[in-house]
Amino acid sequence: MHIYFSGIGGAGIGPLAQVAKQAGYEVSGSDATDSSYLNSLTHLRQGSGGQASQGIDIHVGQTREAIATVHAKKPIDWFVYSSALPKTDPNHPELAFCQEKGIKTSKRDELLNKILSQKKLKLVAIAGTHGKTTTTAMVIWLFKQLGIPISYSVGAKLSFGDMGEYTKGSEHFIYEADEYDYNFLAFNPFMSLISGVDWDHPDIYPSREEYYRAFRRFIKQSQWSVLWHGDAKELKLPSAKNVLLLHDNEEVINKIKLPGHVNRLDAWLAAKSIFEIVDKPLEELIEILNKFPGLSRRFEQITPNIYSDYAHTPGKIRGALQMAHEVASENVVIVYEGLHNLRQHFIKDELKNIFDDVKKLYIVPSYLAREDPNLPTLAPADLKNLLSEQAQKHTEAAQLDERLKENIKKHASSGDIVLCLTAGGAGSLDEWLRQQF
């Protein structure tokens, strides 16, 4: 079967393309822009299941002519796209071509369910407003360090594996389950881990209750679930024998030595959940997690004293700030790039005091995607004006230019930690940071 992935450079589509390739499918794809990740997909290393991999045939530019050429060379059986594609362009040329030709089209979830069924894999799904990528990576790290065969998909680059892997003989599939566009409700997990719940994606969930309802349904669809007692209370989740509730003040959490309170909580969630699956003592799982090497764009050091972090909701921002203060005390400088103008309107009240205690704050233009054209764009100066009087005293509206580069260099050389809260992707603060430093 020939599967074509549109938007293959994305954090959800790309790993699934790797899984499909290693599982034995013919795979090709496209993306609107080039990236280093696309290059890595075209030069896939041998899969951990022993399959020889010749890489994925990818082209940049999503035109009718390009996909027609691919289809003529070898007919496409299944066109897989991200949730954003029909929302940003209902007349997307690739989607229109496939519909005209009668080619099966779907979001990625339907394909993953087919692979799970075909390969008889038990799904361990990690969902949540914040912490799900880190928790997913920690679960993958545990299985790999224990020497247990594992297949998985995670939305960030790992130092200990690809973003997506299929391993022949594995029993479980570890999956970062995204709630955007109700994606996670396509699955019936063997076990679900809920890393944290706080209303997000107002373009999909118009109310907090609608968002919570989706999580309650996801938990109901799961054979087993593990989540925090506080989240269960917030969700008004009825007690059930197949739901394990954790408390965030348990003494054993102090045995986890990772930097950052949020990281230690994610590690405890991973350890306690996997303890229910593997026949290993909790103490051994904690020791393994204490050696967790981290992952891309989660308090990732770009160069000494300069870090990149994909923190874009208030909960994630607070977690990243706590980690930075834990490492550098009061010497924390922030460069803030909002992810979506729509989200900045949604969280503007919560942003008011969130940066009160940093040494210096630079606000750069937000990363725009899937926007509401009726909303005015909040420029850096507008976001600054939304902050408290205390925060505004140390805040500066900025651009991704030479002046910002020099300011970052001065802070880093003087011993400050410069934490860049950034969207990632082409044209983002994260990409600029890597180019400059």
C-alpha positions in Angstrom: 0.0 0.0 0.0 1.3 3.5 -1.0 0.6 6.1 1.7 1.2 9.8 0.9 1.6 12.1 3.9 0.8 15.8 3.4 2.6 18.1 5.9 5.2 15.4 6.6 7.4 17.9 8.3 4.9 18.3 11.1 5.4 16.9 14.6 2.4 14.6 14.3 2.5 13.5 10.6 6.3 13.0 10.4 6.7 10.4 13.2 3.7 8.4 11.8 5.3 8.4 8.4 8.4 6.8 10.0 6.3 4.2 11.8 4.4 3.4 8.5 7.7 3.1 6.6 9.2 0.7 9.2 6.0 -1.3 9.4 6.3 -2.1 5.7 4.2 0.5 3.8 5.3 2.4 0.7 5.6 6.0 2.0 6.0 9.4 0.3 5.0 12.9 1.2 5.3 16.6 0.9 5.6 19.8 3.0 5.1 23.5 2.2 8.5 24.4 3.5 11.9 22.8 3.7 13.5 21.9 7.1 16.3 19.8 8.6 13.7 17.3 9.7 12.6 16.7 6.1 16.3 15.9 5.3 16.4 13.4 8.2 13.2 11.7 6.9 14.7 11.2 3.4 17.7 9.5 5.0 16.1 7.2 7.6 18.4 5.0 9.5 17.6 1.3 9.8 14.5 0.6 11.9 15.0 -0.9 15.3 13.0 -3.9 14.1 15.8 -4.7 11.7 14.1 -3.4 8.6 16.4 -1.8 6.0 15.2 1.7 5.3 15.8 3.6 2.0 14.3 6.7 3.3 11.1 8.5 2.3 10.5 10.2 -1.0 9.6 13.8 -0.1 9.1 17.0 -2.2 8.8 20.6 -1.0 5.9 22.5 -2.4 2.3 21.2 -2.3 0.9 21.6 -5.8 -1.5 19.6 -7.9 1.3 18.9 -10.5 3.7 17.5 -7.9 1.3 15.0 -6.4 0.1 14.0 -9.8 3.6 13.2 -10.7 4.0 11.0 -7.6 0.7 9.3 -8.3 1.6 8.6 -11.9 4.9 7.0 -10.8 3.2 4.8 -8.3 -0.6 5.1 -7.6 -1.4 6.6 -4.1 -3.7 4.4 -2.1 -4.2 6.6 1.0 -3.7 10.3 1.5 -3.0 11.3 5.1 -3.2 14.9 6.3 -3.0 17.0 9.5 -6.1 18.5 11.1 -4.8 22.0 10.1 -4.8 21.3 6.4 -8.6 21.6 5.6 -9.0 24.4 8.1 -6.3 26.6 6.6 -7.2 25.7 3.0 -10.4 23.8 2.2 -9.4 23.8 -1.4 -5.9 22.5 -0.8 -4.6 21.3 -4.2 -3.3 17.9 -2.9 -6.6 17.1 -1.1 -8.6 18.2 -4.1 -6.6 16.0 -6.4 -7.0 12.9 -4.2 -10.8 13.5 -3.8 -11.1 13.8 -7.6 -9.2 10.6 -8.2 -11.2 8.7 -5.6 -8.1 8.2 -3.4 -8.9 7.4 0.3 -8.2 10.5 2.5 -8.1 10.8 6.3 -6.4 12.4 9.2 -3.5 10.4 10.8 -5.6 8.8 13.5 -7.4 6.3 11.1 -4.1 5.1 9.8 -2.6 4.6 13.2 -5.6 2.6 14.3 -5.1 0.4 11.3 -1.5 -0.2 12.2 -2.4 -0.9 15.8 -4.9 -3.5 14.7 -2.8 -5.0 12.0 0.3 -5.4 14.3 -1.8 -6.3 17.4 -0.3 -3.5 19.5 -1.7 -2.2 22.8 -2.0 1.6 22.8 -0.5 3.5 25.7 -1.7 7.0 25.1 -0.4 10.1 26.8 -2.7 13.1 26.7 -3.0 16.5 28.5 -2.8 20.2 28.0 0.7 20.3 29.3 3.5 17.8 29.9 2.3 15.1 27.4 5.4 15.3 25.1 7.9 15.0 28.0 5.9 12.3 29.7 5.7 10.4 26.4 9.5 10.7 25.9 10.0 9.5 29.5 7.9 6.4 28.9 9.8 5.6 25.7 13.1 6.1 27.6 11.9 3.6 30.3 11.0 0.9 27.8 14.3 1.4 25.8 16.5 1.3 29.0 14.7 -1.8 30.2 15.4 -3.5 26.9 11.7 -4.1 26.1 10.8 -3.8 22.4 8.6 -0.7 21.8 6.9 1.1 19.0 6.0 4.8 19.4 5.3 8.3 18.1 6.3 11.5 19.9 6.1 15.1 18.8 9.7 16.1 19.6 13.2 15.1 18.6 14.9 12.6 20.9 18.6 12.0 21.5 17.9 8.3 22.1 15.8 7.4 19.0 13.7 8.7 16.1 10.5 10.6 16.6 8.6 7.6 15.3 9.6 3.9 15.4 8.0 0.6 14.7 9.7 -2.4 16.2 8.8 -5.9 15.1 7.8 -8.0 18.1 6.8 -5.1 20.3 3.6 -5.4 22.4 2.9 -1.7 23.2 2.6 1.4 21.1 3.4 4.6 23.0 1.6 7.6 21.6 1.4 11.3 22.3 -2.3 11.8 21.9 -3.2 15.3 20.8 -6.6 16.7 21.9 -6.7 19.3 19.1 -9.7 18.8 16.8 -10.8 15.9 19.0 -8.0 13.8 17.6 -7.5 11.7 20.7 -11.1 10.6 20.7 -10.4 8.3 17.7 -8.6 5.9 20.0 -9.5 3.3 22.7 -6.3 3.0 24.6 -5.2 0.0 26.7 -3.9 2.7 29.1 -4.1 6.4 29.1 -1.9 8.8 31.0 -3.3 12.3 31.6 -0.4 14.7 32.3 -2.4 17.8 33.2 -5.7 19.4 32.2 -6.3 23.2 31.6 -8.6 24.7 29.0 -6.9 25.2 25.6 -7.7 25.4 21.9 -10.7 27.8 22.1 -11.1 27.5 18.3 -12.1 23.9 18.8 -13.5 23.9 22.3 -15.7 27.0 22.8 -16.0 26.5 26.6 -14.0 25.0 29.4 -16.8 22.4 29.9 -16.6 21.3 26.3 -12.8 20.8 26.7 -13.3 18.8 30.0 -16.1 16.7 28.4 -13.6 15.6 25.7 -11.1 14.4 28.4 -13.9 12.6 30.3 -14.9 10.8 27.2 -11.2 9.9 26.4 -10.8 8.4 29.9 -14.1 6.5 29.5 -12.8 5.1 26.2 -9.6 3.8 27.9 -9.3 0.4 29.5 -7.1 1.9 32.3 -6.3 5.5 33.1 -3.7 7.3 35.4 -4.1 10.9 36.3 -3.6 13.4 39.0 -6.1 13.7 41.8 -6.5 17.5 41.3 -7.3 17.0 37.6 -9.8 14.3 38.4 -11.5 16.7 40.8 -11.4 19.5 38.2 -13.0 17.2 35.6 -15.6 16.0 38.1 -14.6 12.5 37.2 -16.6 9.8 39.0 -14.5 7.2 40.9 -13.8 4.0 39.0 -11.8 0.8 39.6 -9.9 1.3 36.4 -8.7 4.8 37.2 -5.6 5.3 39.3 -5.3 8.7 40.9 -1.9 10.2 41.9 -1.2 12.9 44.4 1.5 15.5 43.6 2.8 15.7 47.2 3.8 12.1 47.6 7.2 11.7 49.4 8.6 9.4 46.8 8.6 12.2 44.2 11.6 13.7 46.2 13.6 10.7 45.0 13.4 12.0 41.5 16.4 14.2 40.9 15.5 15.8 37.5 15.6 19.6 37.4 12.2 21.3 37.4 9.1 20.5 39.5 7.0 19.8 36.4 9.7 17.3 35.1 9.6 15.5 38.4 5.8 15.2 38.3 5.9 14.0 34.7 8.5 11.4 35.7 6.4 10.1 38.6 3.4 9.8 36.3 5.5 7.8 33.8 7.0 5.6 36.5 3.8 4.8 38.4 2.0 4.1 35.1 4.6 1.8 33.6 5.0 0.0 36.9 1.5 -1.3 36.2 2.7 -2.8 32.9 6.2 -4.0 33.5 7.5 -6.4 36.2 10.1 -4.0 37.6 10.3 -2.3 41.1 9.4 1.4 41.2 12.8 2.2 42.6 14.5 0.8 39.5 12.1 2.9 37.2 12.9 6.1 39.2 16.7 5.4 38.9 16.3 5.1 35.1 14.3 8.3 34.9 16.9 10.1 36.9 19.2 9.6 33.9 16.6 10.9 31.4 18.5 13.0 28.9 15.7 15.4 28.0 14.3 16.2 24.6 14.3 18.9 22.0 12.8 22.3 22.8 11.9 21.4 26.4 14.4 23.5 28.4 16.9 22.6 25.7 20.3 24.2 25.9 21.2 25.7 22.5 24.5 27.1 23.8 25.7 27.8 27.3 23.1 29.9 29.2 20.7 30.1 26.2 17.7 27.7 26.2 14.7 27.0 24.0 11.4 25.8 25.4 8.0 25.1 23.7 6.0 26.7 26.5 2.9 28.4 25.1 0.1 27.9 27.6 0.1 29.6 31.0 0.7 26.2 32.7 3.6 25.4 30.5 5.1 28.9 30.9 4.9 28.7 34.7 6.6 25.3 34.6 9.4 26.6 32.4 9.9 29.6 34.6 10.0 27.5 37.7 12.7 25.4 36.1 14.7 28.4 35.0 14.5 30.0 38.5 15.5 26.7 40.1 18.7 26.7 37.9 19.5 30.4 37.9 17.6 31.9 40.9 16.7 35.6 40.1 19.0 35.8 37.0 16.4 34.7 34.5 15.9 36.6 31.2 12.9 35.6 28.9 12.4 36.0 25.2 8.7 35.4 24.6 7.1 34.4 21.2 3.4 33.6 21.5 2.1 30.6 19.6 -0.9 31.9 17.6 -2.4 35.3 17.9 -5.7 33.6 18.7 -4.2 32.1 21.8 -2.7 35.4 22.9 -6.2 36.9 23.0 -7.4 33.8 24.9 -4.7 33.9 27.6 -4.1 37.6 27.8 -5.5 37.9 31.3 -3.3 35.1 32.6 -0.2 36.7 31.0 -0.6 39.8 33.2 1.5 38.7 36.2 3.2 35.6 34.8 6.5 37.5 34.1 6.6 39.7 37.2 9.6 38.0 38.7 12.0 37.7 35.8 15.0 40.0 35.4 14.3 41.1 31.8 11.6 40.2 29.3 11.8 40.6 25.5 8.5 40.1 23.5 8.8 39.3 19.8 6.0 38.9 17.3 3.8 35.9 17.8 4.0 32.9 15.5 1.0 32.9 13.3 -0.9 29.9 12.1 -4.6 28.8 12.0 -5.7 32.3 12.9 -9.1 34.0 13.1 -8.9 36.8 10.5 -11.5 38.9 12.6 -9.1 39.2 15.5 -6.7 42.1 15.5 -3.0 41.0 15.7 -1.5 41.7 19.1 2.0 43.2 18.4 4.8 42.9 20.9 4.0 46.4 22.2 0.3 45.4 22.6 1.3 42.4 24.7 3.6 44.5 26.8 0.7 46.8 27.6 -1.3 43.9 28.9 1.2 43.1 31.5 1.3 44.3 35.1 3.0 47.6 35.9 5.7 45.7 37.7 6.4 43.5 34.6 6.3 46.4 32.2 9.3 48.0 33.9 11.6 45.2 32.7 9.9 44.5 29.4 10.9 45.5 25.9 9.1 45.0 22.6 11.6 43.4 20.2 12.2 41.8 16.8 14.3 38.9 15.6 17.2 41.1 14.6 20.8 42.0 15.4 19.9 44.1 18.4 18.1 41.2 20.1 21.0 38.9 19.2 23.5 41.2 20.9 21.3 41.6 24.0 21.0 37.8 24.3 24.8 37.5 24.0 25.3 40.1 26.7 22.9 38.5 29.1 24.4 35.0 28.5 28.0 36.2 28.9 27.1 38.0 32.2 25.8 34.7 33.7 22.1 35.2 33.2 20.0 32.3 31.8 18.2 33.4 28.6 15.1 31.2 28.2 13.4 31.6 24.9 9.7 30.6 24.9 9.1 29.8 21.3 6.7 28.1 18.9 9.2 26.3 16.7 9.0 25.7 13.0 10.1 27.7 9.9 10.5 31.4 10.7 10.1 31.0 14.4 12.2 32.3 17.3 13.5 28.7 17.8 14.8 28.5 14.2 16.3 32.0 14.4 18.0 31.1 17.7 19.6 28.0 16.2 20.8 30.0 13.2 22.3 32.8 15.3 23.8 30.7 18.1 
